[in-house]
Structure formats: structure tokens, C-alpha cells
Amino acid sequence: MYRIQRTERHRDTARREDSHTAAVRERASDCPALRQNRVLIEGEPLEYLTFPLLEGTGIVKHLFTTRLGGVSGGEFSAMNLGADRGDRRENVLENYGRIAKVLGVEVSDMAASHQTHTTNIRRMTAADRGKGILCQRDYADVDGMVTDEAGLVLVTFYADCVPLYFVDPVHHAVGLAHSGWRGTVGRMGECMVRAMREQFASRPEELYAAIGPSICRDCYEVSEDVAVPFIAMFGEQVALPGKAPGKYQLDLWLANELILRQSGLLPGHIAVTDICTCHNSAYLFSHRASGGKRGNLAAFLGLKAREKD
């Protein structure tokens, strides 16, 4: 198993749990927020990450990719899921095929976002299967997706920005969103909670959420114009003075966690990553660490079929 550098969290959060949450945590065991997994696909090791908290709900299949286990070469080595960065299409499709085997689905069951740093959210249905991967999308500017259809796997892309996973085990619905600094200051997490309430009658206190691998505060230096709206929204805890005048260290993990808690999610229902893409750029694609010469990681999330009574 590849040795990853985990990042110390900058803030402790109190937990308030109901009996259902406690049961989920018991099923998830006392594992770290993220678990490393390793399988052999086509005789080669493939590593991916999962959230024990989400697994504990019992209704989803999900993962977050690493760089290990694909067939792409050069700056895309090896598990590149981005088809629009110059990699060979046949390599990207083979990579999707390997992830599909891990999840126990077909590539044709997947539907991909079209990310442009918005807070636009689309309800996805079976009619969207294959879009953005095997065939052209008929939608654009979609950074968040929700569905209540089992068997459809949502896919979003990353190389430092924040993945947000949502699971509603009561109404059997899920959501997946891309949240960079623009999406975070636009409160993408809150937008997703609202969308799931409107589409599926999800209640915030029933939702489980996970904040996935992305760039940590220590690695993410931003200019004052980026930091100011965050400070206005959350206070100085999310943007500490940087090493140079006019620079700040921005904590997207904490900002997204605060948004989820302000949106009504219970503290014990939120898993927050401790894995930084920039610190682990040999394991995870990082735009900042590579100077933009990189492939794409991807988050996958889908509902399992309901068990028959």
C-alpha cells in the first residue's frame, strides 16, 4: 500500500449523535476518515480511497481515485480520468473500465459533470447514463449532481478542489459536488442540501456528508481578494496570514465543514478528509504541485439497489 502523508486537522468538532448515527459509526468502525483500499485489476495493483462513514449507511457504492492502477503515461500517469486534457481516449476509457470493475458496474452506468466552478446542480436520471464519458453531454456548467435512481453512478473531477459527497439513507438519494474556492464561497454545500430537500424531501439532519481529498490550508496560499469574502463569511479561522504580505493560507476543508453544519447537518454526520492532494502529489493529482501538468482524479458515487423485503 502506498504510504500517504495525512494532514493534521486544524479544528476539533463536537459530535452530537442519534442512535442511527451511532449505529453507522459502529459499522464503520473507528477507522480514519478515509480508508485506503488496494485491489488487483488486470493483474496490476489499483489503489483507491473510501469513507467508512458513507460505507456505514449501507446504501451506496463510492470511491475516490488515486494515481495508481491506470494505463495512462507521462504527466497523466497512471489513473487519469480526464478525457479533455490531452491524454489518449483509449487510455482514459480503459481507466474508467478498471474503476467500473472495482465498483461492480459498467462504464455505461456512469454520468459525468461539466465543471466550470459554478454552484449549478442537475438532477440526474437513467437517461444520462454514459454522458460525459461514452457520449456527449446535453448539459453544461454543472458542478453538482443529485439522483435517487439506483445503478446510476455520478462522477466528478479533481486535482486540488474539494469533493463533496452526500447520502440520504432515509429517502434513498445521493449527491456529488465539485467545490473549489469559487464554489465554496458560493456555498456549494448549502446549495446541495437545498437541492436534495427540494428534489427528494431530504432533511439536513438525515444527511451524511464527506469532504474529500483536496488541497490543505498549509499548501493553499491565496491573494487577499480571494481571502476577504471567506473572512467576511467565516472569520479569520479559515484564512490565516500567509508568508508574504497580502497572502493568506485558505482552509477549504474547514470552510466547507462550517457550511454543512450551518446548513443543518449534524457534526457526527460529516467526515472530513485528512489527505492533501498537494502534499501527496505522487499519489494524487495536484494542479498546484504540478504547475497544471497533470491528469484528473475522480469521485464516484451511486446508490445500491434497494433490498427486497
NORFENGI-V16597 format. One record per residue. N is the residue number from 1. RES is the residue in one letter. PHI is phi in whole degrees, -180 to 180 (999 if undefined). Layout:
BEGIN
n->{N:N}
res->{RES:RES}
phi->{PHI:PHI}
END
This chain:
BEGIN
n->{1:2:3:4:5:6:7:8:9:10:11:12:13:14:15:16:17:18:19:20:21:22:23:24:25:26:27:28:29:30:31:32:33:34:35:36:37:38:39:40:41:42:43:44:45:46:47:48:49:50:51:52:53:54:55:56:57:58:59:60:61:62:63:64:65:66:67:68:69:70:71:72:73:74:75:76:77:78:79:80:81:82:83:84:85:86:87:88:89:90:91:92:93:94:95:96:97:98:99:100:101:102:103:104:105:106:107:108:109:110:111:112:113:114:115:116:117:118:119:120:121:122:123:124:125:126:127:128:129:130:131:132:133:134:135:136:137:138:139:140:141:142:143:144:145:146:147:148:149:150:151:152:153:154:155:156:157:158:159:160:161:162:163:164:165:166:167:168:169:170:171:172:173:174:175:176:177:178:179:180:181:182:183:184:185:186:187:188:189:190:191:192:193:194:195:196:197:198:199:200:201:202:203:204:205:206:207:208:209:210:211:212:213:214:215:216:217:218:219:220:221:222:223:224:225:226:227:228:229:230:231:232:233:234:235:236:237:238:239:240:241:242:243:244:245:246:247:248:249:250:251:252:253:254:255:256:257:258:259:260:261:262:263:264:265:266:267:268:269:270:271:272:273:274:275:276:277:278:279:280:281:282:283:284:285:286:287:288:289:290:291:292:293:294:295:296:297:298:299:300:301:302:303:304:305:306:307:308:309}
res->{M:Y:R:I:Q:R:T:E:R:H:R:D:T:A:R:R:E:D:S:H:T:A:A:V:R:E:R:A:S:D:C:P:A:L:R:Q:N:R:V:L:I:E:G:E:P:L:E:Y:L:T:F:P:L:L:E:G:T:G:I:V:K:H:L:F:T:T:R:L:G:G:V:S:G:G:E:F:S:A:M:N:L:G:A:D:R:G:D:R:R:E:N:V:L:E:N:Y:G:R:I:A:K:V:L:G:V:E:V:S:D:M:A:A:S:H:Q:T:H:T:T:N:I:R:R:M:T:A:A:D:R:G:K:G:I:L:C:Q:R:D:Y:A:D:V:D:G:M:V:T:D:E:A:G:L:V:L:V:T:F:Y:A:D:C:V:P:L:Y:F:V:D:P:V:H:H:A:V:G:L:A:H:S:G:W:R:G:T:V:G:R:M:G:E:C:M:V:R:A:M:R:E:Q:F:A:S:R:P:E:E:L:Y:A:A:I:G:P:S:I:C:R:D:C:Y:E:V:S:E:D:V:A:V:P:F:I:A:M:F:G:E:Q:V:A:L:P:G:K:A:P:G:K:Y:Q:L:D:L:W:L:A:N:E:L:I:L:R:Q:S:G:L:L:P:G:H:I:A:V:T:D:I:C:T:C:H:N:S:A:Y:L:F:S:H:R:A:S:G:G:K:R:G:N:L:A:A:F:L:G:L:K:A:R:E:K:D}
phi->{999:-64:-85:-102:-95:-90:-102:-65:-67:-94:-158:-87:-120:-71:-112:-125:-122:-89:-65:-67:-61:-61:-67:-62:-66:-67:-67:-78:65:-92:-86:-60:-55:-122:-111:-81:-132:-140:-134:-102:-125:55:75:-120:-71:-125:-111:-148:-118:-136:-103:-54:-61:-71:-59:-65:-69:78:-117:-128:-117:-157:-169:-127:-78:-117:-81:-96:116:-101:-117:-72:-122:62:-66:-93:-64:-125:-95:-90:-108:-95:-88:-116:-115:106:-72:-70:-58:-65:-68:-62:-66:-63:-62:-61:-61:-69:-65:-59:-65:-62:-82:76:-132:-104:-58:-67:-85:-95:-138:-108:-73:-128:-87:-136:62:-100:-115:-76:-129:-122:-80:-100:-131:-59:-67:-93:-55:87:-71:83:-129:-96:-146:-68:-75:-111:-141:-145:56:-120:-104:-136:-138:-134:-159:-124:-100:-66:92:-88:-109:-82:-135:-132:-123:-152:-162:147:-69:-98:-83:-122:-105:-135:-134:-113:-75:-81:-100:55:-143:-140:-148:-142:-143:-103:-138:-80:-67:-67:-64:-69:-68:-84:62:-56:-58:-65:-61:-68:-60:-65:-63:-70:-66:-69:-84:-128:65:-64:-103:-53:-71:-94:-81:-113:-139:-138:-105:-90:-54:-168:-75:-89:-59:-65:-97:-108:-90:-129:-81:-62:-65:-78:-71:-56:-64:-68:-64:-64:-84:-124:89:-73:-64:-97:-143:-88:-55:-86:-77:-119:-57:79:-113:-137:-98:-96:-102:-71:-61:-67:-58:-69:-63:-63:-62:-65:-68:-67:-86:107:-72:-74:-54:-74:-98:-120:-103:-117:-59:-128:-119:-94:-65:-71:-65:-118:-71:-80:-109:-132:-64:-134:-63:-70:-68:-96:66:92:-96:-164:-94:-119:-78:-146:-103:-125:-153:-149:-86:-74:-65:-65:-73:-79:-69}
END
